[in-house]
């Protein structure tokens, strides 16, 4: 691995550990909170604003910590003041499985939040985002300390997950069978204890993500098929990728991914390794065009 990339990824990992440990202190500063629907006034909670909204409304959320679980059943835009200022978290005394944000309607945009919990490996499951609908955008959020950071269930199609930081979960992003034709790009997926990205769906695209310091970076399993993975950085995962199916593709238009454990050479200097990168798993898949230098990726 390139020395500068090693330093960069070490800084990301250190930041992730610091973030996990200090998040509650950072946000408990009695910042005035409030929720409003453009043109319709203010509401005492996020869920009350959602309940009073109409399709197409934009709900703006002031800085603060919101101890709520949300069900979004209307096509709304939920816009926070930024990940450093606006946090949604479930209560610390959760005794059964809980979802912090469920997106049940299509054509929603959720951005500008930290979504977090205090889940541990042996406790009840906590899901940051649960998506059961289509054509949504989840962007510019930080999702941490959950069992599932983002869980796309059956029927979640044509959604875009972009420019999020997804860290310190068990599963960073989980696509269930029937979660098809989604786009995952520009995310920083790190320090997830089981999988960075686990895909059971079909026809999804995973590209231009930094996937690092996870137990397993990307796992294509079970009913997955015809997914395309390209232009990602895989670095310092215990295992970078695994594919148990035969129809997933690990490059696009002659460009694959950057793998920190790739040992091939680039004799002609075109930026593409001269030999394929072998991916573990029953599918015996290969990245036919591994990158010898990490691509430029914007994750914020």
N, C-alpha and C positions, 0 to 999 in steps of 0.2 A: 504494500500500500504506500502511496505517496506520503512523505512526512507531513506536508501541509494538511492533507486530508485527515491524517491521524490526529493532529492537533485540533482541527476543527471539530471532529466527531467527539473527541474527549471533552471539549468545551460544551458541546450539546448535551452529553451525558451528565456532566457536572451540573449544568443548569437544570436538567430534569430532576436530579436528586434534590437540589436546593428548592426548586419550585414545589415539589411534593411536600417538603418539610415546612415551608413557610406560608403556604397559601392562606390559611385561616387568619394568621396575624396580619398579612398584607391587606386583607379586605375588610377587617373589622375596625374601620376608622370612622364609623358613624357618618359616612357620606350620605347626604340626603337622597333617599330613593324615591322612585315614582315611575308610573307607567302611564303612557298616554296614547290615544289613537288620534292620528292626524285629523283635525277637524271635528273631533267628537269628545274632547275633554280627557280628564285623568281618571285613573282607577286605582284601587288600593292594592291590587295584586296582578301578577301576570295572567293568571287564569281568568280573573274577572274581565280583564281587557279582551282576552281571546273570546270569552263567552259573549261579549257585547259587540264584537267586531263583525263586519260583513266581508264577504269575499272581495279580495283586492285591497283591503285596508292595510296600512302600515302602522305597526305598533312600535313606538320608540320607548326604550327602557333606559332610565337614568342610572348613574353609577350606584352601586350598592350590592349587598348580598341578599339573594332571594331564596328563602328556604321553601321551595315549592316543587311539586311534580306537575308537569303540564301535559295536557292532551290537546293537540292542535287539530281540530276537525273542520277548519275553514281555510280557504286559500288566502293566507295572510303573509305579510313580511314582518318578521320579529327581529328588530334591530337593536342590539346592545350598544353601550357607549365604548366598547372595546374590552379585550380580554383582561387588561390590567385593572379595569374599573368595574366590570359587571359580572357577577358570579351567580350561577344557579346551582344549588346543591340540595340534596335530600337530607333529611334529618339523620343525625348520627345514630339514633336508636332504632334503625330499620331492623325488623325481626323477620321479614319475609322479602321475597324478591320484589324489586321496584324498578320502574323506568322513570328517569328524570324528565325526559322530553319524548313524547310519542307524537310522531307526525302521521296522522291518519288521513289527512286531506292532501290533495295534489296541488302543485304549483305554489308551494311555500318557499320562502327564503328565511334562513336562520343564520345570523352572523353577528359577530362582535361579543361573544360570551366566553367565559370560562365555565365549563360544566364539570362538576367534580363530586366525589363522595369520599367516604372513609371506609370503603369496603376492604375486606381482607380475603385471603385465599380460602379460608374455611367458613366465611360468613355467607349469608344469603346473597344471591346474585343482584347486582345493580347494573342497569344499562344506561349509558349516557343518552344516546339517541336510539330510538326504535322507529324504523321507517317501514310502513306498510302500504305506501302510496307512491305515486309517480310524479316525475317532472319537478322535483324539489331541488333546492340548492342549499347545501350546508357548507358554509365558507367562513374563513377567518375566525375560527373558534379554537380554544384550547380545551381538550377533553382528557381528563385524567382520573386515576384512582377508581376506575370502575371495573366490573367484571368484563363487560363489553363496552368499548368506547362508542362505536357505531354499529348497530345491528340492523341489517337490512333483511326483512322477512319476505316471505312469499308474496308476490304482487308488487314489490318495490322495483320499479323499472324506470329507466331513463332519468335517474337521479344523478346529480353532480356533487361530489365531495371534493372540495378544493381548498388549498391554502390553510389547512388546519394543522395544529400541533396535537398529536395524539400520543400520549405517553403515560407510562406507569399504570397501564391497565393489564388485565390478563389477555384479552383479545383486543387488538387495536381496532380493526375493521373486520366484521364478519358478514359475509354474504351467504344467506341461506338458499337452499334450492328454490328456484322460482324468482330469485332476485337477479334479474337479467338486464343486460343492455345499460348498465350504469357506468359512469365515468369517475375514476379516482385519480386526481392529478394534483401535483404541486403541494403535497402534504409532507410533513415531517413526522414520521412514524417511528417512535423509538422507545426503548426500555419497556416493552410489553413482555410479560413473563411467559406467555405461551406462543402467540402468533402476532406478528405485525399485521398481516392481512391474510385472512382465510377465506377462500372462495369455493362455494358449492354451486353457484349459479353459472349462467352461460352468457356469452357475448358481451362480457364486461371488458373495459379497457383500464389498465393500470399503468400510468406513465408519468414521468418527471416527478417522482417522489424520492425523498431520502429515507431509506429504510435501514435503520441501524440499531445496534445494541438490543435486538430482540432475541428471544430464544430461537424462533424460526421466522425468517423475514416474510416470505410469501409461501402459502401452502395451497396448492390446487388439489382438491380432493373430491371424493364421492361423486356426485353427479355433475361436476364442473365440465365445461367444454367450450371450445371456440373462444376462449378468453385471450386477450392480447396484452403482453407485458413488455414494455420497452422504455428506453431512456431513463431508467431508474438508477439510483445509486444504492448498491447493496454493500454494506460495510459493517464489520465488527458484530455481526449476528453470530450466535452459536452455530447456526446453519442458515445459509443465505436463502435457499429456496428448495422446495420439494414439490413434485408434480406426479400424482398417481394416475393421471389420465393421458390419453394419447393425442388429443386434438387441440390442446392449448398451444399458443404460439408465443415465443419469447423474444421476438424482434418485429420490427415493422419497417418496410421500405429500406431494407439493408442496414438497419441500425438496431442493435440490441441494447444491452444494459451494461453498466459498470459493476464488476465483481471484484472485491478486494482480494479474493483468493485465486484469481485467474493467473495461470502460470505461463500462458502462451506469449508469443512475441508478435510484433508488428513490423515485419521486415520491409514492407513497402511504404511504411509511414503514412498510411491512409487513415489512421485512428481506429481501425478495426483489427482485432486479433486475427492471426492467420489460421488458428484452429478453434473449433467450437468450444464453448463452455458446457460441460455436462451437468445436468440438474438431477439431483437424486430423486428416487421414487419409482413406482412401477411403470409409469409412462415412458421412462427412458428418454425424456425430452432434452433438447439442447438449445442453447442460445447460439445460433449460427454466426452471429455478428457481434461478439462481445466488444465493448468499448475498452480501450486501454487507458483512457483518461476519463474521469467523471465529467458528465455533462453539466453545464450551467443550469441550475434549477432555482427558481424563486419560490420560496415556501411561505412567504408572509404577505 
